[in-house]
């Protein structure tokens, strides 16, 4: 069976069709929260600013729906900018100074909010094509006020989104709820993935240039990692550490392997771009293991989630073993027992020693066919 057939069998073949939809699917909680918050703001707006005679149930519902629509538009613009980062226009925007990027975002946000607000106003207050609501007062007071509220909502959403991207959803949740203030034992699949021959690349390209290459590589593989349910724990030099929760479903546990091959396919598609920009296509390798991991929030001035335990040590050693046997993907026997992949992808197991561990680990090479 080919790896494509394996993907079809796990139902993952639909991932990656739309950057916008992928970005939206990654944060369903934010979508639901935005709709509820927008509805609440719309109701509050009706209560605070509209005449008492217009504060009936129907109008409260109308205002709530209008608020939810504007909130959805604000979120769509935020997601649109995030999903467009991989395209030329989005890349150009990211290179602008912060004030320039904010101006562009503000102009787009204002245009979208005005259009959505006019559309919602027409749909919710339509009466035999009469536009009684379209008065100078509505245009000069109500509409600017709604746009200003939308900008405030956008600022909150933007701060939450950027904070989540900067420190990670798990750490943000821990800061708010205290999830990892004390060490927690979790059953995780852990992948250590690094760029091969990075030392030689640094000597040939220079440290600054190879850093651009590594940064671009990490940016490009973020999509496949998210598509297959992985969570980036950390970037360490030329290495990225990714984790998945262990589930009772062997097919879902196999996402870590499918993720690696998805990264391979994406890098193959981008090979010409890398050769044009860097004159080289980065090779990479990964070691994957599964088991208990101690997760704890560490630090004060600079907080981060730290992963401890034998599972981390074994996954790192398996990544090193890839180099020794000149292979791209090596997984442990413990992981293989938790997942379902075609048998012809799995190589014969070899026991290897791991520093700080008495028992040896069964290492299996995984290759697509």
Secondary structure, DSSP 8 states (H G I E B T S, - for coil): --HHHHHHHHT-TTTTS-HHHHHHHHTHHHHHHHHHHHHHHHHHHHHHHS-GGG-SHHHHHHHHHHHHHHHHHHHHHHHHHHHGGGSHHHHHHHHS-HHHHHHHHHHHHHHHHHHHHHHHHHHHS-BTTB-TT--HHIIIIIHHHHHHHHHHHHHHHHHHHHHHHHH-HHHHHHHHH-TTSS-EEEEEEEEEEEETTHHHHHHHH-HHHHHHHHHHHHHHHHHHHHHTT-EEEEEETTEEEEEEE--S-HHHHTHHHHHHHHHHHHHHHTHHHHHHHHSS---EEEEEEEEEEEEEEE-SSS-EEEEESHHHHHHHHHHHHHHHHT-SEEEEHHHHTT----GGGB---EEE--TT-SS-EEEEEB---
